[in-house]
Amino acid sequence: MTSGTDAVIAVLNDVDPYGLAPGEPDGAPPDEYAAEASELAGILAQQGSVSSQDVDRVWQHWFGDTLTGVIGADAMTAFVARLNELASAS
């Protein structure tokens, strides 16, 4: 995994949209969201930012539903802002 993917995993683990508690003793593995994070990190690297639509497209691919539908519009806005901060920090 790249450091960009690791950073996206950290943000996804904070959001933990399915309550899997990645990295916690009784939770999922810390890299539970690695596949999705890798795709999102790739978009960040290519485009320099992601949109809610980009995230929803990735989420739809992996889970069959949108992340906006899972966490709500306000949480999605905050999530996308955090992802875009990662791109501007690199």
N, C-alpha and C positions, 0 to 999 in steps of 0.2 A: 504494500500500500504506500501511496505517496503521503507526504506531510499534508498536502491539501485534502486528501481523502480523510486522513486522521482528524484534521480540524473539523471537517464536515460531520464525521462520526460523533465528535464531541458535542456539536450543536444538536444533532439528531438525538443523542442520548439524553441531553437536557430536556428536549421537548418530549421524548418518549411517547409518541402518539398512541401506542397500543398498551402502555402500562407494563412493559416487559422488564423494566428495571435492569437494563444492560449494565453489566459489571458489578452489580450488587451480589452479595453472597447467595441469595435465593433467586436471582434473576437470570436473564439471558446472558450469553457471552457478551463481552464488551464491544465486539465487532458485529453485533446482531444486524445492524443497518449498513454493513460495509458495501454491499452491492449497490444500494441506492445512493449511498454517499459517494461512491466512485463515479457514478454517472453525473451526480450534481457537481462534483469537483471538476469533472471534465468540461461541463458547461461553463463553470466559472473560469476555468483556464482559457477556454476558447473565446468566450464572449466578454469576459471581464465582469459579468454580473449574471444573476438569474432573476427571472420573474416568477410570480405565482403560477403562471401558466406553465413555465418550464418545470417547476417542482411538481405540479399536478400531473403533467404528462409522464414524468418519471414514476410517480407514485401509482398512477393508473396502470402503467406497464407491469409493475411488480406486485401490486396488491388488488388491482381491479376496481379501486375507488380512488378518489382524489384526496390529497392530504388536507385540502381546504374542508372537504366534507367530514374528515375525521376530527380535526382540531378547531375548526371554525375560522372565519375570515380574519378576526383580529389577531389570533395567535399565528395565522399564516403570514400576515403582514409583518409581525415581529420576527418570525422565523426567517423570512426572505431578507429582511434588513440585516439580521445577524450573518447570514450567508454572504451577503454583499460586503459586509465589513471585512470578512476574511479575504475577499479578493482585493480590497483596497489596502489591506495591511501587508500584502505580499509585494 
